Every structure is written in structure tokens, then in C-alpha cells.
Amino acid sequence: MTQGQLPLLLFPKPTAVDRARGTPTRPTLHIPDHGRQAERLSPKLQTLQAAFEARRVELQTSAPNSDPDLVVVFETVGAVGDFISTANRIPGLEWLAGTMDVQFEPDEDFYDAEDAERSLSGKLFLLGSNRQALDEVVRLWGLCRADSSVSLGPGLSAWKVLFSHLKDVRFWGPQDRVGADVRQAWMDRLGHDAQSIRFEIEAWCFESSAKNVAASEEIHSLVRELHGNVLDERLLSEIAYHGFLVEMPAGDVRQLLGEGRPSLLLSERVMFFRPQGQAAVRAGEPAPHHPDAGMPQQFASGPPIVAMLDGLPLANHPRLQGRLVIDDPADLAADYPAADRVHGTAMASLIAWGELDGAQVALPNPIYVRPIMRPDPTSNPREERTPDDRLLIDIVHEAVRRMFEGAPGVSPAAPTVKVINLSVGDEYRPFANELSPWARLLDWLAHTYRVLFIVSSGNQADNLVLPIPRNTLSGMTQEQRALAAMKALLRQDTHRRLIAPAESVNALTVGACYSDGSTFPAVHGRYAIFPERGVAPYSCIGPGFRRAVKPDILLPGGRVLYSERPLSPPGETHLNGVWQTRAPGHRVAAPPDDSGDTIYTRGTSNAAALGTRGAAQAFAVLEALRAGIPDALPARYDAVLIKALLGHGASLGEIEPQILSARPDVEHWHAKRRLVSRYAGYGLADVDRALTCSEQRATMLGVSELRNEEGVGIPVFDSRSAQRNSCQGEGLSSRSRGSRHRTLATPSIELPGFGLIYRMILCAWAVLEESPGKCSSEPYNTKSSRATALSLSLRVRTWWFASIASLMPAGS
């Protein structure tokens, strides 16, 4: 701790208070009246019954007396509360998937009364149903159709709301199973004359183990019919996941794309076909190497606090000797040449030392490393990627479980770990409203092991097309270049969505800002075209699940230079990124060559690694606070406290005007906030500021459990309470009492059960002013209310709220 920096303070113990009630909003959704819904829905339900009977007759030849299990899709517009528990009261209906958020175009029946052209939010409810259950649903509809005020019986009232908001009801079919992502992936491979294609099948996951066994047997059999093989299979009922990795000849894949409709495509056991999930990093052309600067003699000791799932680092690199605990049960090192150990070495270097141009102090504890990637000898340029003969979700699940539970006959490998770095992602799974299995896995692992995952948002290294005449860039000022670059970036952002698992609710997702600590000489024709500490042009953007703020924060990812393409059209300037250069960027450890053993790199991987380094520093702060007051901050809350601390110092600073200046057509304040948060989350994090106090600034930290419908009261802060709660007995000076930073963290409640769904935590704040009897609250972005890290400005107060999303069993 440097001179002028003081330790964090602790809140006085919170007390339970009555939850403040919000002001209800006036609904603007127009839904059909009772008569119109009767006209619309009755034929649809009759069609379902007829289709069900036809399917039953079809199965009689192979399974006499069989009552098929089909998946019914209820498409609803608007909000339908308590439907999950209501549906479970009907025998034969089984909740199979969490609600999927969808958007509907307005029509004559469903539209917004204030803006008839506005898209409508809705949900898909997916339930397994047998004939008895379907008949019961039709019976309930018949009662509602005859009398809209009828009582349907105990616990069934939500069906009336569902029927009034129901846009469509149908069976899950081939059009749902083959989405645009897997169709495009198959067509790309077929276009490159692939002889065989590997892809994934995600099956419905049932509560009944017998049904899951039957699903497995059926999928294996149907894959064999198409001359394919199942290479890997994993059932994780905790996240309702049943996945298969399949390899199939190209000709048979064409049947899945064509009109033949093979049995595998029609199987009621299949939920989705997916592209094969793999995490990969491209080495590209060899980067120029540099000799390392003088290295301070600092040694690592103690148990690991940070874990890294990545490529295999070069353990004997001078910067990493004695700093890594490598656990390689699959013996990936046997086929991992030292020259290929690029990405893992770089990430370990950033976590341990920060960027090497910054002359920072190394972390005191070693880093636990579990390699999950290996070199791909067939790639050109060279890539490090996860093994292609296993499901990606299986690899990550096994690695994390080994840390905390061990394996048969093997003790836990790293039970002291609090933070896990994931600077990799699956480029074939850009986020599209639905959580990927990988993101669901991280949420469950974070919940189960009380660990924080720090995940990179993903990279999209596009060239830029600036709306300025060619050959004019050199004559412009830096401000003019930056504005033109931001306009080009915002115009090309439609394909820069988060890369799985960056949409994870419980993870801290880190995007990159255009910043690093390097110095470099000016080179003619090369431009650092974006503003320093602004948005990095390669960083993937949000929003996240249910429109939550993602990425959560930005951290430096390194600058990239751009050069003008000579043959640009006359009215445009085409720029190419110059990625393999010396500075700028982050200087990191690298496999050595004759020139040296460090290189410059850039990307959101770097930003996430620096976030992980900051998390280790935050944990050290928590440990210091506990040393003074052991019972104040229970260790079971460390993950969420670290998450709150990393976000606490975030600020949009100059990023907001940079973005908004490129989109002057965005005028409404809510649209402006939504636009800025897509790129920058809550802003650029200042870890040092968040982890220390000064005579002019206090950061207070507290923890409490907050259950549904409860409120928590925090005692008013003053200098006397600061003195009572400071670990070192140091308080604030009286002149600093106008600037207050408070941190509140709440953990989730563990609720076992099957068929997990997400319950996002919604919160609101009311702050008592200095004058008795006055209370103010500030409205906040609805995206923030759904976030797991929430920053609100209330007068001179800044609040950070962090939570681990509760994974709830269906019916809770």
C-alpha cells in the first residue's frame, strides 16, 4: 500500500427492513379479447390432438400401446407469472427448458398500444407432454373458453393468464432443431469438400433416468443409421444438459439439410443440432521477439488462489519459473512443442506480472494451470485448440470438478482457488438470446463451488471502412480520425456479439479498452486510430442474457495499429489491422527465439487476464480485512465480493462521449445508455482505486444475505463509524465526508432440484438524505436491474451491487 492509501472500511452490521414497493407501470401491450382468442386457439389445440394421435398410431408397429412423449411449445407475448409451478401440477407435463426469450413482430392481435410498430418481447415455454397431459390442457382451455371468469382449481390460475397471452401452440419440430448457426457451419464444411463433419446433438434432459437412457439409445441408433459415430456423450442433469459429439459422413449430413427428413431429424429426443464447440486461439504469423528487461527477484509461495484454463504455458520461462502449478492429467504436454506454447504463456505472464512494460510486482501465490488446449497440426496458420474428440463442456466440467472434488483415489487438485480465468471462447457460439450450455455450466459451477469465473468477451478482428475519401487520413487530426473510426466501428457491429461463455450470468465478463503501457515510435502509414482508453475495436459487445449489461467492465486489451489499403474506392478509406508488430500492445512472456523471450500481444484475452490479476489482489484485501475482524466477511462470499470490488472502480469516463458522438441520431436517454452499455458495460475498471481508500475517498465493504421480498438497511456512515470499522484504526478526515463509496454483496441461496431455471435478481434502492424525513431514489436502467453487477449513482453516493444468480428448480 503506497503512501496516502488507506485500507478499506467495513459497513456496520445491516438490519432487516421492510422492502420498499415500486410504482407499478401502466401496461401498453394489446392482447386479443376473449372471443378472438377462442377463435384463434381452438383450431390449434385440435390440430395438436390430431397430430398426437397420428404419432401414436405411427409408433404402434414398433412399440404397441406406446404413448409418445412429444414436446409442446407455448409461444407467449408479454409476462406470464408462476406458470412453471402451475404446469407441474398437471400429470404428464414435464418442464424441459427454461423460458427462452424471443421477439415477435406485431400483428393485428398483439401490438404495443403506444407504438404499433415496436417489436414485442415474448417467451417460449417448452414442456414434455403425453396424451393424458395434452387432453388436460385442452380441458382447461375449454373451461376458459366457455367462461373467462371460471376457477380452474387450486394452483392452476396461471393457465388463464397463459391462454390470454398465447400467440401460438405447437409441437417442437425439425425447424427448431436445425438453426441457422449449424446450417451455416455444415454448408461451410461441405463447401470445402469435407469428407466427414463433426457436430453436436443436444437432447432433451428428463427428470427420469430411464427416459434419459432411452434417449441415449435412440440417438446412438439413429446416428448409426446415417453411418455416423457418437464420439462423446455427457449427461449433466444439474444444468439440464444431455449432449453428444457426433462424426458423420458428409453425404449423410446433406440428408439433414435436404428434404429427405431422416429419422434423426424427426426424433422427439433431439432438442438441437449444434456446430462442434471448440475453443481456439490463432498464433498467426510469428511476432517479433524482444529480450526481457531486468527481472526483480520475487518468489511465489503458498496455495494457489487463481486458476487458469488455457493452453499449456512454458513453465521454465524465467518469468514463470516457480510460479505455476501445472496439472496435466491428459498428458497434453507430450504433444505440445515449446514453440507452440504461446497463448498459455502470455496469459500466465499477464496474471502473474501484469504487462511487462509496467514494472509491476508479481503475485505472491502460484497459479494453478489446467491445460485444456493443444496444438492443431493441421491448422495454417498454427492454432491452439481444445481436443476435437471430446465435448467442450465435458472438458471444462471435469477440469473444475478435479480442482474442488478430485477424482476417484485422487485428492482435490486446487481447493483453495477463488478465481478461474477463461481467456478463451467458442467462436461458433455467438450469443443470440439463449444461454449456451457452456455458460450454464459456468453458472452452476460458480454456484456450487463458490468460485468466480473471469471470462473474456471475445474478439472480432475486423478491418475498417471509414466514411472518408481515400488518401485523406494522413492530413486529419487525431480527433477527426477517431471520430471517423468510431462511426465505422458502430456501423459494422451487428456480428460482434459476445462469444460463449461470455454471456454467463455469474461470471465477470471483461471487454477490452484501447490501452496499454507501451511506447513506440511513429511509423509512416500506421495509425493508432482510436482514442487512448477508449473502446477497443476488436472487443465483442453485449447485451447479455435477458438484456443484462455485458460486458461487465473493460480493462486494457492493448492497442492495434491500422494501415490504409492502397486500392480503396475513391469515396472510402479501407483500413487493415496490423496485428503482428512490435509495440503497441501488452508485452508478455513468450517461447524464446534468438531475438528474445517476450512479445507484444493484444485482445480481450489480455483484458480478462488482467482482471484475474486484479481479482487476486482483491482477495488479498479481503484476507487483510479478515485478519483484523475474522467474522466480518465469511469466506463463502469471497467470489461475489471480489466481483463487486473489481466493478466498484469502473467509470465510463471519456468512453461515453466517444460512442455517442459517433451516433448523433440516438437522442433518447434510455437508448443512449443502452448503446453505451453494449460496448463498455459499466466502464473502464480502476482496480487500484477500488481496493484502497485515501483521506479524500472511502470505500466501504459489507456482506448480507438478501432473500426474496426482503430489504436490508445499512446504517448511515459517518467518520465515527469509519473509525470503529477500520481494520487499522484509521478513519476519514472530516473534509471527505461528502464523497462516499459503498459496496454491498449478496450471495445466492442453494436450492437443489431438477430442471433449473434462472431467477434474475431485481433490486431497487432508497437512500436517506442528511436531512431527516427526506428520501430520494433514482430510476435506473432496466438492463441494470437484471444485471449481476449493478452500479447506481445516488446523489454523491455510488453503489455497486453484485450477486450470484440463483439457479432454481422448476416449480419453485
Summary of the structure (lengths in Angstrom):
residues: 812
radius of gyration: 27.8
end to end distance: 46.8
largest distance: 85.6
contacts: 2706
relative contact order: 0.11
helix: 30%
strand: 26%
